[in-house]
């Protein structure tokens, strides 16, 4: 299949997965708020955040291994393929089994007091046994999800990454359905966690059966073991673990910090705001992630001219979307909060403005690190991300008690900006032996975004008081204006023209 065809299939799976993620937020957030209230939903978010760090226990093995096995499969090195695969599987199962046993210790811990779910901060108290049971099954859910991610990622080896993506979509849909049914029935948090774990376990079995029937030559086995491979597997995988640990630090830890300092109601405000921009960014990120398998394949084939073309084309296209989508959504936030959760008072212009800036910077980063991430050349990036996020966490513990949510987001913006600047350097080094990268498009992205953020700081406070139809009109006008500016700033016509020509050629070829 052509490179464009592979990317299109990967994009379809990823785009669908992000639609599922959006559905999850659209469906579950209002249900939780209606059933448990703003503080109660914040408590559920706290329980979920408390175990998310378990997602780092694969030490990055699944990501590194699937990319390494893809290279070996295409090079025909099947003996080493199976030895590495089997050794890594034994290692992962041993780690997960140990973690599952250790997780039973939660039943001996006063988690309700540790997480401040015992009625402080004007929030409803959650019984200790409910907290313990919920945390235990959420922990099992996190561990099972790692195994599921490895199995679904294995489809990439035979050039069918989109199939694994579809299985991820089925798994995520099972989480939505299980939680929605439990919430509608008024179940407690423990029942919700048990329902979601059951759904993931069933999906894992289905994915294994599908892999065995469609690609038996790469089906995971535990027959081989080479202890000498543990170091070579864990060392490069550990850098992926740093990246995933970074995700915990920046996505889940702030919930725990806010819970302990300002209470679950603010956790809910923060989570809803972040969810809006995360859903927006996830649609953009689908474009970048769809390149991943193709980047890995081109890197394995040492096709650097094609890699450079892919980098330059994708950068211009994705950079044109980043300000248009994020800023249009910023202006639409009062309307979205009114329609979605029926609470426009959650919109605080200054906080949402800074969070929009964070989203723009992160959208840029999530595209630019794809070329390090998908080629296992991510070590420097992993170290930098992890240690700058540690600095961020330290700042939060000092800043949040004094400046609250706004201080948290400003610190986040500074650290994300530093990471993007470092990624620009890493991208330059990655392609240095082929071509010197042009920085004018990222400069244009920053300038265009800054101008509209300043405009938003002046207009947003007045927009909140206007009718809903007017809010929607302004958001649409902002997106349309940025689109018109994108065309000359990023040379969108030059990027799109070859794709349009190919499509016309295909349609012409099929015309009778």
Beta strands, then each sheet from edge to edge (+ up, - down):
end
